[in-house]
């Protein structure tokens, strides 16, 4: 059994985020959103049995929410597990 222990699903808003401008510049390409179906197909091709999808909260807020990870888990319960994230705010 092969387990991918860290995957994240990006939609349009994440892929066009200014944080990834250098990646787009280096690769000289724009990136299309990765659909859950594309991920499962890639997992099948690589013989990956299970993936752990992670939520991601960056300095500017949520990039991938726990709800988005939960929806992915519900769509593919035998293939995707979720890793929730928290967001703490500094005071003072």
C-alpha positions, 0 to 999 in steps of 0.5 A, spaced: 500 500 500 502 506 498 500 512 502 501 520 499 501 523 506 501 530 504 496 533 498 492 539 497 487 541 492 487 548 489 482 551 485 482 558 481 483 563 487 489 559 490 492 558 483 492 565 481 494 568 488 500 572 488 504 568 492 504 563 486 507 568 481 514 566 482 512 559 480 508 561 474 513 565 472 519 560 473 514 554 469 512 559 464 505 557 464 498 558 468 495 552 472 488 549 471 485 547 477 486 540 479 479 536 480 478 531 485 477 526 479 484 528 476 487 527 483 484 520 483 486 518 476 493 520 478 493 516 484 491 510 480 496 511 475 501 512 481 498 506 484 497 510 490 492 507 495 490 513 500 491 520 500 491 525 506 489 532 504 491 537 508 487 544 509 492 550 509 491 557 512 496 562 510 498 569 513 493 572 509 487 567 511 485 560 509 487 558 502 484 551 503 479 550 508 477 544 513 470 544 509 473 543 502 478 538 505 471 535 508 468 535 501 473 531 498 473 526 504 466 525 503 466 524 495 472 519 496 471 516 503 476 510 501 481 514 498 482 520 501 483 522 509 483 529 511 488 533 515 485 539 519 488 545 520 487 551 525 488 558 525 491 562 530 491 570 531 496 574 534 494 579 539 497 585 541 
